[in-house]
Amino acid sequence: MATLTLRGVCKTRHGRQQVLRDIDLDVADGEFVVLVGPSGCGKSTLLRMTTGLESITSSDIRIGSRIVNQVEAMTLAQRIVVLNQDCIEQIGTPEQIYERPQSTFVASFMGAPAMNLLHGRLSDDRLHFHVNDGPRISIAGA
């Protein structure tokens, strides 16, 4: 792995509500760090920002000497565990999660931008997808 460095990282919502302010943090290679604090203090937001699930308002995050965009940070993981409502939805490599999500929750939650979902049904011959109130789409390679 490598070191994780945050310098002056900030997060605001709706252009004005400051959620995190000027976060400076160094996590050494192999170091295990625990974030603690009361509910609403920004622990989850900070974790989401370092893993790529939430954008940073200002500054940057470095892994080793590289400044990463958040999508890249997520792809550096060996495995991802996606949780939803107190249970695990899917465990897999970044490629497995992005290319073969096991539920609509995983498909809509992961990625930037989020995956678009169409409601419809697969034809009996499995050659077409019929979009509800929309067109019939041929399935590539079918």
N, C-alpha and C positions, 0 to 999 in steps of 0.2 A: 504494500500500500504506500501511502505518502502522507505528509502532514496536511492538515486542513487549517486554512487561515481565513479568518473573517476580519476585515478592517473597515470600521465605520459603516457597517451594514445597517440600513434603515428600511423600515416597512411602514407605509401609510396606506390607509384604505379610504376610498371615496375622495381622494385628493387632499384630505385634511386630517383624518383621525390617525394619530401616530400610534402604531402598535409596537414597534421596536425602534430604539433610538441609539445610534452610534455604537453598535455591538462590535467589540474587538475580542477575538478569541483565537487561540492557537491550540490545536490538538495534535500532539506528536504522533508519529508513525507508531501504530500498535497500542496507543494509549486508549483506555476505556474511560469515557467521561459520562457523567450523569447530570442531567439538568433538573434542578428542583426549584420549586416556588409555588405560590398559591395559584389557584385556578384563575385563568385570564391574564397571567403575567407575560405570556409570549413563548412558553416552552414549545408547544406544538407548532406554532408558526415558525420558530427558528429551525426546528427539525425539518419541517416541510420545505423551507427555503434551501437548506443544505442538501436535500435529496432531490430537489428539482420539481417538487409538487406545487410550489408557490413562488411567484416572481419576487425579485428584490426591487425595492423602490430606488435605492441608490447604493453606490459602492460596488464591491465585488467579493466573490468567494474564490479562493485559490485551492486547488488540490495539487500539492507539490509546488512547482513554479508556474503552473498553467492557470490562467483565469478561465473558468468554465461558465458556459451558459448552463441553466439548470437542467435542460434535457440531457446534456452530456454528463452531468453529475450522476443522474439516475443510471445511465448506461455503464458506469464504472463499477456498479455493484455486481457481485457474483450471483446473488439471488435476491429476489424481492418477495416480501410477504405482504399481500394486500389484505387488509382487515376491513370489515364492514359490520356494524351493529354487533359487536362482541364476538365475532367469529372470523376465521380465516376464509377468505373467498378463493385465493389462489396463491400458490408458492411456485416460483420458477425463475429462470434466468430472465434478464431484461428482454431478450429476444422472444422467449416463450410468452411472456406477459403481453408484449406489444403485438406479436404476430398471431397468437392463439389465445385470446382472453377466454376464460372458462365461463363467464357470465356477462350479462349486459351491464352489471355494475362495474366490473373490471374494465370492460370495453369503454364505458363512458367516463370512468374516473381517470384512467391512465392516458398519458400522452399530451402533447402540446402542439397543436390544438387538440381538444378532445375529439374522439372518434364520433362521426355522425352515425346515428342509428336510424334504420328505416323499419317501419312496421309493415308487415305483410305476411305472405305465405309462399312456400316453395311448391312448385307444381309437382304433381304426382310423378312425372318422369324426371324430376330433379334437374331440368334443363333451363327453367325460368323461375324468376322471383317476381311475384305479383305484389306491387306496392299498394297498400291500402289507399283507395281513392287516387290512384296514380297509374303510371305505366307498368308494363310487363318488361322485365329486364332479363336478357339472356345471360347465362352464367358462363364466364370465360372458361374454356377448357372442358366444358361439359359435353 
